[in-house]
Each structure stands twice: as C-alpha cells, then as structure tokens.
Amino acid sequence: MREVLDDAGLGDVAVRTTRIESEAQAIAMDFAGSPSFRINGADPFPVPPPPSLACRLYRNSVGLGGLPDRSALTDAVEHARGEHR
C-alpha cells in the first residue's frame, strides 16, 4: 500500500497497521481476514462472508491469491481520491 500511495503522489498519507487478535475484535472491526485494506475507513474489496479471524483471499490476475493485484489497489486509491476532491 505504501508504494501504491507513493506512486499516486500521496507520500504524505499515513499507512496504519492494526493487529486483530481475537474473533471478537474481528467482528467488532468488521474484519474480513488478513490481509485487509481500508481506505478512508472502507474496505475497497468488500466481501460477503461474515467477519472472521482468518486468512483472506482476493481475486486477482492468476485466480485467487493472498493479495489483490497492485492495479486493483491503485484503482481503489484513485477512486477514493476522486471522491474526496
């Protein structure tokens, strides 16, 4: 995420990591599994399953993987940026 923000000219935007340590915390934070991303408080890749303390899979250019494609993250950042102009 840091590299995506830097490439978008948003090097001054902070990236925060939050450690989710329990199922209760996952539910309280509407956590869809690790890793998850939030941009302006919203998950740019919403998923239908309930929140859980689990690994998360993303649809990407090779099928399913542990991270979204970089281009998907870039699109999400640009979409959020457009909403806040």
N, C-alpha and C positions, 0 to 999 in steps of 0.2 A: 504494500500500500504506500509506503514511504516513497518508493521510486515512481509510482504512478502519479502521486501528488507533485513530486518534484518535476516530472516531465510535463505536467499540466501547468507549470508556473505557480504552483501552490506550496512552495517550500516553506512558507511561514505557517502553514496549517499543522497543528499538533496531531500526532497519532498516539492514541492511548491503548494500552493493553489491559484487559480486565481478565483476571483469573476466575473462572467459575469452578467452585469446589464442591458443590452438592447439587443433588436433584432439585431440592427446594429453591436454591439460588437460580438454577437454570429456569425453573418455572417462573419465578419472580421477575427475571430479566427477559423472559420470552426468548431464551437462548435456543437456537436451532442446531447446536452441535459445533464442534471445533474443527477447523477454524471458522469463525463467523466475522462478518464485517458489518459495521454500522456507519452510515454517512448521515450526518445531521440527525442522529438518533434512530434512523430507519435502516432496516435490512434491505439492501438493494437487490437481493436474491431471495425473496420470500418463498417459503416452502410450506406445504400444507401439514406435515406431521406436527404433532404437539412438541413443545419444548422438551429438551432432554439433555442429559449429561452423556454425550456420545460423540463419535466422530461424524463429521458432515461430509457428504459427497456433493459435488457440483457437476452439472452437465457442462462439458467443455468440448473442444475440438477432437478429442480422442474418445469421447463417450462419457464416462464418469471418472472423476478424479478428486483428489483431496483439496484442490484449489480451482477457482474459476479461471478461465483464460485471462491473461493480462488485458486483452482488448475488452473483455466484459467489465473488468474493474475500471478501465479508462472510461468506457461508456457510462458507467454508473456515476463516476466523479463528474463527468461533463454534464450529465443530466441534472445532478444536484446543483452544480454550479449555475446552470441555466435557470433553475427555479429560484435562485437567490440573487439574481441580478436586478 
